[in-house]
Amino acid sequence: MKKPDLESRREFNREAVMALLAVTTVTISGCGGGGSGSPNPTAPNGAPPNMVGVVSANHNHSAVIAGADIVAGNSVSLNIQGTATHAHVVALSATEITALRRGEEVAKLSTAGDTNQHSHTVTFRAAQNGGGNPYDGY
């Protein structure tokens, strides 16, 4: 009988914990003083809040869309490297950015990268503070 590969199990556990932490981080950043458009520490005061994406199988990637880009409604291309040792790109069309502004969820697959040949699904959704859309009024 073959023993389970401990390295694979450790990798799985690490990825599971990172995924939970990523969800927790998004939840915490979406909390605030109630009402729509709660202050976001990464957006200037009075500016539309930035949107943080949840990265599947994350290992230190970070996907953030500037609130100003969401309000502008143009396509964006994000480098989601974060503090990871390699980069991926996630491209969102103007139609997808407009859907995000309306409060809809958008999930996109990243590029595979140059050397690592894996990709991530990044899910974006506007934080719903008290049922409101934080981009209303911009």
LOZALUM-506705 format. One record per atom (N, C-alpha, C): residue in one letter; atom name; x negated, y, z. Coordinates in nm, 4 decimals, always signed. Layout:
N
[gunu A,CA,[X,Y,Z]];
...
// end
This chain:
138
[gunu M,N,[-0.0839,-0.1181,+0.0000]];
[gunu M,CA,[+0.0000,+0.0000,+0.0000]];
[gunu M,C,[-0.0889,+0.1251,+0.0000]];
[gunu K,N,[-0.0600,+0.2177,-0.0879]];
[gunu K,CA,[-0.1408,+0.3372,-0.1022]];
[gunu K,C,[-0.1009,+0.4405,+0.0033]];
[gunu K,N,[-0.2005,+0.5043,+0.0670]];
[gunu K,CA,[-0.1745,+0.6085,+0.1655]];
[gunu K,C,[-0.1369,+0.7375,+0.0933]];
[gunu P,N,[-0.0469,+0.8176,+0.1541]];
[gunu P,CA,[-0.0134,+0.9462,+0.0908]];
[gunu P,C,[-0.1366,+1.0364,+0.0851]];
[gunu D,N,[-0.1450,+1.1137,-0.0174]];
[gunu D,CA,[-0.2553,+1.2060,-0.0345]];
[gunu D,C,[-0.2379,+1.3228,+0.0628]];
[gunu L,N,[-0.3242,+1.3304,+0.1635]];
[gunu L,CA,[-0.3114,+1.4347,+0.2656]];
[gunu L,C,[-0.3314,+1.5739,+0.2079]];
[gunu E,N,[-0.4202,+1.5886,+0.1090]];
[gunu E,CA,[-0.4419,+1.7197,+0.0492]];
[gunu E,C,[-0.3151,+1.7692,-0.0207]];
[gunu S,N,[-0.2454,+1.6782,-0.0910]];
[gunu S,CA,[-0.1194,+1.7168,-0.1569]];
[gunu S,C,[-0.0146,+1.7557,-0.0537]];
[gunu R,N,[-0.0093,+1.6834,+0.0549]];
[gunu R,CA,[+0.0874,+1.7144,+0.1603]];
[gunu R,C,[+0.0567,+1.8504,+0.2221]];
[gunu R,N,[-0.0720,+1.8776,+0.2481]];
[gunu R,CA,[-0.1102,+2.0082,+0.3027]];
[gunu R,C,[-0.0734,+2.1206,+0.2058]];
[gunu E,N,[-0.1016,+2.0986,+0.0786]];
[gunu E,CA,[-0.0688,+2.1987,-0.0239]];
[gunu E,C,[+0.0821,+2.2244,-0.0262]];
[gunu F,N,[+0.1612,+2.1180,-0.0229]];
[gunu F,CA,[+0.3068,+2.1322,-0.0224]];
[gunu F,C,[+0.3515,+2.2112,+0.0993]];
[gunu N,N,[+0.3009,+2.1757,+0.2178]];
[gunu N,CA,[+0.3401,+2.2454,+0.3401]];
[gunu N,C,[+0.3003,+2.3928,+0.3356]];
[gunu R,N,[+0.1806,+2.4209,+0.2849]];
[gunu R,CA,[+0.1355,+2.5592,+0.2753]];
[gunu R,C,[+0.2254,+2.6391,+0.1820]];
[gunu E,N,[+0.2591,+2.5804,+0.0673]];
[gunu E,CA,[+0.3467,+2.6491,-0.0280]];
[gunu E,C,[+0.4860,+2.6712,+0.0305]];
[gunu A,N,[+0.5371,+2.5737,+0.1050]];
[gunu A,CA,[+0.6693,+2.5879,+0.1672]];
[gunu A,C,[+0.6695,+2.7014,+0.2688]];
[gunu V,N,[+0.5653,+2.7095,+0.3505]];
[gunu V,CA,[+0.5555,+2.8177,+0.4489]];
[gunu V,C,[+0.5428,+2.9521,+0.3782]];
[gunu M,N,[+0.4630,+2.9597,+0.2727]];
[gunu M,CA,[+0.4478,+3.0855,+0.1986]];
[gunu M,C,[+0.5798,+3.1289,+0.1364]];
[gunu A,N,[+0.6583,+3.0333,+0.0863]];
[gunu A,CA,[+0.7886,+3.0671,+0.0290]];
[gunu A,C,[+0.8814,+3.1224,+0.1359]];
[gunu L,N,[+0.8805,+3.0621,+0.2529]];
[gunu L,CA,[+0.9635,+3.1121,+0.3628]];
[gunu L,C,[+0.9196,+3.2515,+0.4045]];
[gunu L,N,[+0.7896,+3.2739,+0.4116]];
[gunu L,CA,[+0.7407,+3.4063,+0.4480]];
[gunu L,C,[+0.7766,+3.5103,+0.3424]];
[gunu A,N,[+0.7726,+3.4720,+0.2163]];
[gunu A,CA,[+0.8090,+3.5658,+0.1099]];
[gunu A,C,[+0.9543,+3.6068,+0.1226]];
[gunu V,N,[+1.0422,+3.5121,+0.1509]];
[gunu V,CA,[+1.1845,+3.5438,+0.1681]];
[gunu V,C,[+1.2022,+3.6327,+0.2894]];
[gunu T,N,[+1.1317,+3.6027,+0.3988]];
[gunu T,CA,[+1.1406,+3.6846,+0.5192]];
[gunu T,C,[+1.0952,+3.8262,+0.4912]];
[gunu T,N,[+0.9870,+3.8416,+0.4170]];
[gunu T,CA,[+0.9357,+3.9741,+0.3854]];
[gunu T,C,[+1.0382,+4.0538,+0.3067]];
[gunu V,N,[+1.1011,+3.9917,+0.2070]];
[gunu V,CA,[+1.2018,+4.0613,+0.1285]];
[gunu V,C,[+1.3189,+4.1003,+0.2163]];
[gunu T,N,[+1.3623,+4.0115,+0.3059]];
[gunu T,CA,[+1.4740,+4.0416,+0.3939]];
[gunu T,C,[+1.4398,+4.1587,+0.4847]];
[gunu I,N,[+1.3213,+4.1597,+0.5413]];
[gunu I,CA,[+1.2821,+4.2683,+0.6309]];
[gunu I,C,[+1.2738,+4.3996,+0.5544]];
[gunu S,N,[+1.2176,+4.3994,+0.4349]];
[gunu S,CA,[+1.2043,+4.5241,+0.3606]];
[gunu S,C,[+1.3396,+4.5772,+0.3171]];
[gunu G,N,[+1.4397,+4.4913,+0.3073]];
[gunu G,CA,[+1.5722,+4.5362,+0.2686]];
[gunu G,C,[+1.6522,+4.5935,+0.3836]];
[gunu C,N,[+1.6085,+4.5724,+0.5078]];
[gunu C,CA,[+1.6809,+4.6228,+0.6235]];
[gunu C,C,[+1.6475,+4.7691,+0.6429]];
[gunu G,N,[+1.7345,+4.8373,+0.7121]];
[gunu G,CA,[+1.7047,+4.9773,+0.7384]];
[gunu G,C,[+1.8204,+5.0444,+0.8068]];
[gunu G,N,[+1.8310,+5.1724,+0.7864]];
[gunu G,CA,[+1.9274,+5.2545,+0.8575]];
[gunu G,C,[+2.0684,+5.2441,+0.8049]];
[gunu G,N,[+2.1046,+5.1373,+0.7362]];
[gunu G,CA,[+2.2407,+5.1215,+0.6870]];
[gunu G,C,[+2.2661,+5.2104,+0.5668]];
[gunu G,N,[+2.3778,+5.1881,+0.5022]];
[gunu G,CA,[+2.4112,+5.2662,+0.3844]];
[gunu G,C,[+2.3212,+5.2309,+0.2680]];
[gunu S,N,[+2.3546,+5.2790,+0.1511]];
[gunu S,CA,[+2.2735,+5.2452,+0.0351]];
[gunu S,C,[+2.1498,+5.3328,+0.0293]];
[gunu G,N,[+2.0468,+5.2802,-0.0323]];
[gunu G,CA,[+1.9251,+5.3584,-0.0516]];
[gunu G,C,[+1.8466,+5.3805,+0.0759]];
[gunu S,N,[+1.8442,+5.2836,+0.1659]];
[gunu S,CA,[+1.7661,+5.2976,+0.2888]];
[gunu S,C,[+1.6209,+5.3247,+0.2532]];
[gunu P,N,[+1.5499,+5.3983,+0.3390]];
[gunu P,CA,[+1.4106,+5.4299,+0.3080]];
[gunu P,C,[+1.3272,+5.3049,+0.2861]];
[gunu N,N,[+1.2394,+5.3116,+0.1908]];
[gunu N,CA,[+1.1476,+5.2029,+0.1608]];
[gunu N,C,[+1.0079,+5.2551,+0.1863]];
[gunu P,N,[+0.9282,+5.1862,+0.2700]];
[gunu P,CA,[+0.7965,+5.2394,+0.3036]];
[gunu P,C,[+0.7040,+5.2565,+0.1836]];
[gunu T,N,[+0.7335,+5.1905,+0.0718]];
[gunu T,CA,[+0.6457,+5.2057,-0.0439]];
[gunu T,C,[+0.6982,+5.3070,-0.1447]];
[gunu A,N,[+0.8141,+5.3662,-0.1180]];
[gunu A,CA,[+0.8692,+5.4672,-0.2077]];
[gunu A,C,[+0.8668,+5.6026,-0.1365]];
[gunu P,N,[+0.8373,+5.7113,-0.2083]];
[gunu P,CA,[+0.8385,+5.8432,-0.1453]];
[gunu P,C,[+0.9769,+5.8749,-0.0877]];
[gunu N,N,[+0.9794,+5.9540,+0.0172]];
[gunu N,CA,[+1.1053,+5.9903,+0.0809]];
[gunu N,C,[+1.2000,+6.0537,-0.0212]];
[gunu G,N,[+1.3212,+6.0046,-0.0264]];
[gunu G,CA,[+1.4205,+6.0556,-0.1202]];
[gunu G,C,[+1.4170,+5.9899,-0.2570]];
[gunu A,N,[+1.3144,+5.9094,-0.2849]];
[gunu A,CA,[+1.3037,+5.8410,-0.4138]];
[gunu A,C,[+1.3826,+5.7105,-0.4087]];
[gunu P,N,[+1.4239,+5.6595,-0.5236]];
[gunu P,CA,[+1.4926,+5.5303,-0.5234]];
[gunu P,C,[+1.4008,+5.4214,-0.4690]];
[gunu P,N,[+1.4550,+5.3265,-0.3938]];
[gunu P,CA,[+1.3701,+5.2237,-0.3326]];
[gunu P,C,[+1.3082,+5.1307,-0.4360]];
[gunu N,N,[+1.1877,+5.0864,-0.4062]];
[gunu N,CA,[+1.1222,+4.9863,-0.4891]];
[gunu N,C,[+1.1911,+4.8525,-0.4678]];
[gunu M,N,[+1.1815,+4.7631,-0.5650]];
[gunu M,CA,[+1.2424,+4.6313,-0.5553]];
[gunu M,C,[+1.1323,+4.5264,-0.5487]];
[gunu V,N,[+1.1373,+4.4441,-0.4437]];
[gunu V,CA,[+1.0382,+4.3391,-0.4226]];
[gunu V,C,[+1.0976,+4.2075,-0.4700]];
[gunu G,N,[+1.0253,+4.1363,-0.5565]];
[gunu G,CA,[+1.0710,+4.0077,-0.6071]];
[gunu G,C,[+1.0222,+3.8929,-0.5208]];
[gunu V,N,[+1.0966,+3.7836,-0.5247]];
[gunu V,CA,[+1.0580,+3.6606,-0.4560]];
[gunu V,C,[+0.9883,+3.5716,-0.5588]];
[gunu V,N,[+0.8636,+3.5337,-0.5306]];
[gunu V,CA,[+0.7813,+3.4562,-0.6226]];
[gunu V,C,[+0.7851,+3.3095,-0.5806]];
[gunu S,N,[+0.8281,+3.2210,-0.6707]];
[gunu S,CA,[+0.8320,+3.0776,-0.6396]];
[gunu S,C,[+0.6907,+3.0223,-0.6273]];
[gunu A,N,[+0.6753,+2.9190,-0.5448]];
[gunu A,CA,[+0.5457,+2.8541,-0.5241]];
[gunu A,C,[+0.4352,+2.9578,-0.5062]];
[gunu N,N,[+0.4640,+3.0565,-0.4248]];
[gunu N,CA,[+0.3756,+3.1717,-0.4125]];
[gunu N,C,[+0.2475,+3.1386,-0.3368]];
[gunu H,N,[+0.1384,+3.1946,-0.3859]];
[gunu H,CA,[+0.0100,+3.1890,-0.3175]];
[gunu H,C,[-0.0546,+3.3263,-0.3297]];
[gunu N,N,[+0.0061,+3.4218,-0.2599]];
[gunu N,CA,[-0.0415,+3.5600,-0.2461]];
[gunu N,C,[-0.0143,+3.6502,-0.3659]];
[gunu H,N,[+0.0826,+3.6142,-0.4502]];
[gunu H,CA,[+0.1242,+3.7043,-0.5571]];
[gunu H,C,[+0.2235,+3.8059,-0.5011]];
[gunu S,N,[+0.2368,+3.9184,-0.5685]];
[gunu S,CA,[+0.3288,+4.0228,-0.5256]];
[gunu S,C,[+0.3929,+4.0853,-0.6489]];
[gunu A,N,[+0.5264,+4.0882,-0.6492]];
[gunu A,CA,[+0.5995,+4.1447,-0.7626]];
[gunu A,C,[+0.6865,+4.2595,-0.7137]];
[gunu V,N,[+0.6532,+4.3816,-0.7548]];
[gunu V,CA,[+0.7261,+4.5001,-0.7098]];
[gunu V,C,[+0.7573,+4.5865,-0.8313]];
[gunu I,N,[+0.8847,+4.6236,-0.8437]];
[gunu I,CA,[+0.9267,+4.7174,-0.9487]];
[gunu I,C,[+0.9503,+4.8515,-0.8809]];
[gunu A,N,[+0.8890,+4.9561,-0.9317]];
[gunu A,CA,[+0.9084,+5.0901,-0.8768]];
[gunu A,C,[+1.0543,+5.1313,-0.8952]];
[gunu G,N,[+1.1091,+5.1930,-0.7915]];
[gunu G,CA,[+1.2475,+5.2392,-0.7982]];
[gunu G,C,[+1.2705,+5.3334,-0.9151]];
[gunu A,N,[+1.1731,+5.4184,-0.9441]];
[gunu A,CA,[+1.1852,+5.5110,-1.0564]];
[gunu A,C,[+1.1982,+5.4363,-1.1887]];
[gunu D,N,[+1.1303,+5.3221,-1.2022]];
[gunu D,CA,[+1.1415,+5.2414,-1.3245]];
[gunu D,C,[+1.2798,+5.1795,-1.3365]];
[gunu I,N,[+1.3387,+5.1396,-1.2241]];
[gunu I,CA,[+1.4733,+5.0820,-1.2268]];
[gunu I,C,[+1.5741,+5.1877,-1.2686]];
[gunu V,N,[+1.5618,+5.3066,-1.2121]];
[gunu V,CA,[+1.6539,+5.4153,-1.2468]];
[gunu V,C,[+1.6362,+5.4574,-1.3924]];
[gunu A,N,[+1.5134,+5.4588,-1.4428]];
[gunu A,CA,[+1.4873,+5.4983,-1.5821]];
[gunu A,C,[+1.5489,+5.3995,-1.6808]];
[gunu G,N,[+1.5539,+5.2711,-1.6430]];
[gunu G,CA,[+1.6188,+5.1714,-1.7279]];
[gunu G,C,[+1.5365,+5.1218,-1.8450]];
[gunu N,N,[+1.4076,+5.1491,-1.8452]];
[gunu N,CA,[+1.3206,+5.1028,-1.9536]];
[gunu N,C,[+1.2627,+4.9662,-1.9204]];
[gunu S,N,[+1.2117,+4.8955,-2.0207]];
[gunu S,CA,[+1.1463,+4.7672,-1.9978]];
[gunu S,C,[+1.0195,+4.7888,-1.9153]];
[gunu V,N,[+0.9812,+4.6866,-1.8391]];
[gunu V,CA,[+0.8589,+4.6934,-1.7595]];
[gunu V,C,[+0.7818,+4.5632,-1.7739]];
[gunu S,N,[+0.6516,+4.5731,-1.7562]];
[gunu S,CA,[+0.5634,+4.4578,-1.7545]];
[gunu S,C,[+0.4826,+4.4667,-1.6259]];
[gunu L,N,[+0.4966,+4.3663,-1.5388]];
[gunu L,CA,[+0.4329,+4.3691,-1.4071]];
[gunu L,C,[+0.3181,+4.2700,-1.3989]];
[gunu N,N,[+0.2054,+4.3147,-1.3486]];
[gunu N,CA,[+0.0975,+4.2249,-1.3111]];
[gunu N,C,[+0.1266,+4.1855,-1.1671]];
[gunu I,N,[+0.1509,+4.0568,-1.1410]];
[gunu I,CA,[+0.1898,+4.0121,-1.0075]];
[gunu I,C,[+0.0737,+3.9488,-0.9312]];
[gunu Q,N,[-0.0492,+3.9855,-0.9633]];
[gunu Q,CA,[-0.1645,+3.9227,-0.8989]];
[gunu Q,C,[-0.1595,+3.9358,-0.7468]];
[gunu G,N,[-0.1242,+4.0523,-0.6941]];
[gunu G,CA,[-0.1269,+4.0708,-0.5493]];
[gunu G,C,[-0.2668,+4.0454,-0.4978]];
[gunu T,N,[-0.2798,+3.9620,-0.3923]];
[gunu T,CA,[-0.4122,+3.9277,-0.3403]];
[gunu T,C,[-0.4554,+3.7881,-0.3845]];
[gunu A,N,[-0.3854,+3.7311,-0.4815]];
[gunu A,CA,[-0.4240,+3.6004,-0.5369]];
[gunu A,C,[-0.5529,+3.6160,-0.6172]];
[gunu T,N,[-0.6157,+3.5059,-0.6477]];
[gunu T,CA,[-0.7421,+3.5095,-0.7221]];
[gunu T,C,[-0.7217,+3.5141,-0.8730]];
[gunu H,N,[-0.5982,+3.5167,-0.9175]];
[gunu H,CA,[-0.5690,+3.5186,-1.0606]];
[gunu H,C,[-0.4412,+3.5980,-1.0842]];
[gunu A,N,[-0.4211,+3.6391,-1.2071]];
[gunu A,CA,[-0.3074,+3.7242,-1.2424]];
[gunu A,C,[-0.2033,+3.6473,-1.3230]];
[gunu H,N,[-0.0818,+3.6948,-1.3155]];
[gunu H,CA,[+0.0290,+3.6546,-1.4024]];
[gunu H,C,[+0.1008,+3.7825,-1.4415]];
[gunu V,N,[+0.1755,+3.7775,-1.5494]];
[gunu V,CA,[+0.2542,+3.8923,-1.5931]];
[gunu V,C,[+0.3999,+3.8503,-1.6002]];
[gunu V,N,[+0.4877,+3.9382,-1.5532]];
[gunu V,CA,[+0.6319,+3.9201,-1.5650]];
[gunu V,C,[+0.6847,+4.0386,-1.6443]];
[gunu A,N,[+0.7534,+4.0116,-1.7546]];
[gunu A,CA,[+0.8086,+4.1168,-1.8395]];
[gunu A,C,[+0.9600,+4.1174,-1.8269]];
[gunu L,N,[+1.0160,+4.2356,-1.8021]];
[gunu L,CA,[+1.1612,+4.2517,-1.7938]];
[gunu L,C,[+1.2050,+4.3505,-1.9007]];
[gunu S,N,[+1.3102,+4.3151,-1.9724]];
[gunu S,CA,[+1.3629,+4.4008,-2.0788]];
[gunu S,C,[+1.4429,+4.5152,-2.0182]];
[gunu A,N,[+1.4736,+4.6147,-2.1003]];
[gunu A,CA,[+1.5571,+4.7260,-2.0559]];
[gunu A,C,[+1.6944,+4.6750,-2.0112]];
[gunu T,N,[+1.7473,+4.5739,-2.0783]];
[gunu T,CA,[+1.8762,+4.5158,-2.0402]];
[gunu T,C,[+1.8686,+4.4535,-1.9014]];
[gunu E,N,[+1.7580,+4.3843,-1.8727]];
[gunu E,CA,[+1.7411,+4.3225,-1.7406]];
[gunu E,C,[+1.7224,+4.4277,-1.6314]];
[gunu I,N,[+1.6498,+4.5344,-1.6612]];
[gunu I,CA,[+1.6323,+4.6430,-1.5636]];
[gunu I,C,[+1.7673,+4.7089,-1.5348]];
[gunu T,N,[+1.8483,+4.7279,-1.6376]];
[gunu T,CA,[+1.9811,+4.7852,-1.6185]];
[gunu T,C,[+2.0679,+4.6938,-1.5318]];
[gunu A,N,[+2.0568,+4.5631,-1.5517]];
[gunu A,CA,[+2.1307,+4.4676,-1.4677]];
[gunu A,C,[+2.0865,+4.4791,-1.3218]];
[gunu L,N,[+1.9565,+4.4949,-1.2984]];
[gunu L,CA,[+1.9065,+4.5126,-1.1616]];
[gunu L,C,[+1.9632,+4.6398,-1.0997]];
[gunu R,N,[+1.9699,+4.7455,-1.1787]];
[gunu R,CA,[+2.0238,+4.8719,-1.1277]];
[gunu R,C,[+2.1703,+4.8568,-1.0872]];
[gunu R,N,[+2.2430,+4.7709,-1.1573]];
[gunu R,CA,[+2.3839,+4.7451,-1.1227]];
[gunu R,C,[+2.3970,+4.6538,-1.0009]];
[gunu G,N,[+2.2853,+4.5980,-0.9520]];
[gunu G,CA,[+2.2891,+4.5105,-0.8359]];
[gunu G,C,[+2.2915,+4.3634,-0.8700]];
[gunu E,N,[+2.2724,+4.3296,-0.9972]];
[gunu E,CA,[+2.2719,+4.1896,-1.0380]];
[gunu E,C,[+2.1360,+4.1255,-1.0106]];
[gunu E,N,[+2.1340,+3.9947,-0.9997]];
[gunu E,CA,[+2.0103,+3.9203,-0.9806]];
[gunu E,C,[+1.9510,+3.8859,-1.1158]];
[gunu V,N,[+1.8176,+3.8961,-1.1249]];
[gunu V,CA,[+1.7461,+3.8594,-1.2470]];
[gunu V,C,[+1.6280,+3.7718,-1.2074]];
[gunu A,N,[+1.6152,+3.6563,-1.2708]];
[gunu A,CA,[+1.5022,+3.5660,-1.2471]];
[gunu A,C,[+1.4241,+3.5526,-1.3775]];
[gunu K,N,[+1.2922,+3.5663,-1.3686]];
[gunu K,CA,[+1.2060,+3.5607,-1.4868]];
[gunu K,C,[+1.0878,+3.4692,-1.4609]];
[gunu L,N,[+1.0430,+3.4010,-1.5654]];
[gunu L,CA,[+0.9254,+3.3161,-1.5589]];
[gunu L,C,[+0.8031,+3.4000,-1.5949]];
[gunu S,N,[+0.6963,+3.3873,-1.5158]];
[gunu S,CA,[+0.5734,+3.4612,-1.5434]];
[gunu S,C,[+0.4947,+3.3922,-1.6543]];
[gunu T,N,[+0.3938,+3.4614,-1.7007]];
[gunu T,CA,[+0.2982,+3.3984,-1.7914]];
[gunu T,C,[+0.2215,+3.2918,-1.7142]];
[gunu A,N,[+0.1560,+3.2028,-1.7870]];
[gunu A,CA,[+0.0815,+3.0943,-1.7241]];
[gunu A,C,[-0.0554,+3.1389,-1.6744]];
[gunu G,N,[-0.1044,+3.2508,-1.7164]];
[gunu G,CA,[-0.2376,+3.2953,-1.6741]];
[gunu G,C,[-0.3443,+3.2381,-1.7656]];
[gunu D,N,[-0.4648,+3.2914,-1.7524]];
[gunu D,CA,[-0.5741,+3.2518,-1.8412]];
[gunu D,C,[-0.6360,+3.1173,-1.8062]];
[gunu T,N,[-0.6655,+3.0958,-1.6789]];
[gunu T,CA,[-0.7430,+2.9773,-1.6418]];
[gunu T,C,[-0.6661,+2.8758,-1.5591]];
[gunu N,N,[-0.5564,+2.9148,-1.4962]];
[gunu N,CA,[-0.4905,+2.8259,-1.4014]];
[gunu N,C,[-0.3748,+2.7469,-1.4603]];
[gunu Q,N,[-0.3216,+2.7895,-1.5709]];
[gunu Q,CA,[-0.2164,+2.7192,-1.6445]];
[gunu Q,C,[-0.0979,+2.6749,-1.5591]];
[gunu H,N,[-0.0484,+2.7643,-1.4782]];
[gunu H,CA,[+0.0777,+2.7431,-1.4083]];
[gunu H,C,[+0.1517,+2.8761,-1.4121]];
[gunu S,N,[+0.2798,+2.8727,-1.3876]];
[gunu S,CA,[+0.3570,+2.9959,-1.3869]];
[gunu S,C,[+0.4470,+2.9971,-1.2636]];
[gunu H,N,[+0.5123,+3.1087,-1.2427]];
[gunu H,CA,[+0.6000,+3.1281,-1.1282]];
[gunu H,C,[+0.7313,+3.1881,-1.1764]];
[gunu T,N,[+0.8400,+3.1527,-1.1105]];
[gunu T,CA,[+0.9669,+3.2209,-1.1332]];
[gunu T,C,[+0.9758,+3.3324,-1.0311]];
[gunu V,N,[+1.0028,+3.4529,-1.0782]];
[gunu V,CA,[+1.0172,+3.5676,-0.9887]];
[gunu V,C,[+1.1628,+3.6113,-0.9940]];
[gunu T,N,[+1.2251,+3.6184,-0.8765]];
[gunu T,CA,[+1.3662,+3.6549,-0.8660]];
[gunu T,C,[+1.3770,+3.7927,-0.8029]];
[gunu F,N,[+1.4472,+3.8809,-0.8726]];
[gunu F,CA,[+1.4695,+4.0172,-0.8248]];
[gunu F,C,[+1.6179,+4.0351,-0.7956]];
[gunu R,N,[+1.6463,+4.1035,-0.6855]];
[gunu R,CA,[+1.7848,+4.1378,-0.6514]];
[gunu R,C,[+1.7819,+4.2596,-0.5628]];
[gunu A,N,[+1.8654,+4.3561,-0.5936]];
[gunu A,CA,[+1.8731,+4.4776,-0.5129]];
[gunu A,C,[+1.9217,+4.4415,-0.3733]];
[gunu A,N,[+1.8565,+4.4962,-0.2718]];
[gunu A,CA,[+1.9005,+4.4737,-0.1337]];
[gunu A,C,[+2.0397,+4.5326,-0.1175]];
[gunu Q,N,[+2.1276,+4.4547,-0.0609]];
[gunu Q,CA,[+2.2650,+4.5002,-0.0409]];
[gunu Q,C,[+2.2804,+4.5454,+0.1038]];
[gunu N,N,[+2.2597,+4.6718,+0.1309]];
[gunu N,CA,[+2.2715,+4.7277,+0.2645]];
[gunu N,C,[+2.4168,+4.7663,+0.2885]];
[gunu G,N,[+2.4863,+4.6907,+0.3725]];
[gunu G,CA,[+2.6261,+4.7206,+0.3999]];
[gunu G,C,[+2.7132,+4.7055,+0.2771]];
[gunu G,N,[+2.6724,+4.6203,+0.1824]];
[gunu G,CA,[+2.7520,+4.5959,+0.0629]];
[gunu G,C,[+2.7290,+4.6970,-0.0479]];
[gunu G,N,[+2.6478,+4.7994,-0.0235]];
[gunu G,CA,[+2.6243,+4.9009,-0.1248]];
[gunu G,C,[+2.5037,+4.8712,-0.2107]];
[gunu N,N,[+2.4987,+4.9357,-0.3248]];
[gunu N,CA,[+2.3856,+4.9213,-0.4146]];
[gunu N,C,[+2.2887,+5.0371,-0.3877]];
[gunu P,N,[+2.1620,+5.0105,-0.3552]];
[gunu P,CA,[+2.0689,+5.1175,-0.3214]];
[gunu P,C,[+2.0360,+5.2106,-0.4386]];
[gunu Y,N,[+2.0778,+5.1771,-0.5604]];
[gunu Y,CA,[+2.0481,+5.2625,-0.6752]];
[gunu Y,C,[+2.1664,+5.3504,-0.7149]];
[gunu D,N,[+2.2794,+5.3361,-0.6454]];
[gunu D,CA,[+2.3924,+5.4266,-0.6701]];
[gunu D,C,[+2.3505,+5.5689,-0.6317]];
[gunu G,N,[+2.3879,+5.6638,-0.7122]];
[gunu G,CA,[+2.3592,+5.8024,-0.6811]];
[gunu G,C,[+2.2286,+5.8538,-0.7387]];
[gunu Y,N,[+2.1565,+5.7684,-0.8086]];
[gunu Y,CA,[+2.0316,+5.8144,-0.8709]];
[gunu Y,C,[+2.0532,+5.8299,-1.0186]];
// end
